[in-house]
Amino acid sequence: GPGPFYQRWVHSKENDKLQEILDEMYDKYVPPCLGRVLEGKDGEVNTGVPLPTLMVNLSFDKHGRSLVGTDAVIELTKLFDAIIVDEANASLEQVEHVFIFCTLWSVGSTLDDTGRGVFDEFLKKTSGKLLPPTKSLYDCVYDAESGRWVPWEDRVGKWETESSNT
């Protein structure tokens, strides 16, 4: 499974407090989220039905995902490192929200609309945090500078093609 890779990544961090927080974040999010996406687990309930995905690749399972989630955890760590650049000054609150965002776009990245709706609710419930209640997390980005979730529309300008300008 992804545990050894994740532990090696955590121990590469120089900040002991950050290592401790990242260990807590792994336990809180990664096994439950991988279980929800890959196996259909929701706490003690196991439907045995993975969440629907957009990917199909016969080198993985019939839904196009690795069977253990290591690929998703590798992506989670890369995203995290790209967002948290000042590890020495990252707060617990900031680290957790960035971790949630990275989990969404790694573990839940290939889900279709139905799967994303289920995973969005599952991640909100698992976090126990006040996350955007009226919008899907997929429609938001965590702004580490302001410390809040903002709609993608606020960060990305409207895109128009040349043909729409004529």
Buried (B, 14 or more C-beta within 10 A) or exposed (E): EBEEEBBEBBEEBEEEEBBEBBBBBBEBBBBBBBBBBBBBBBEEEEEEEBBBBEEEEEEEBEBBBBEEBBBBBBBBBEBBBEBBEEBEEBEEEBBBBBBBBBBBBBBBBBBEEEBBBBBBEBBBEBBEEEBBEEBBBBBBBBBBEEEEBBEEEEEEEEEEEEEEEE
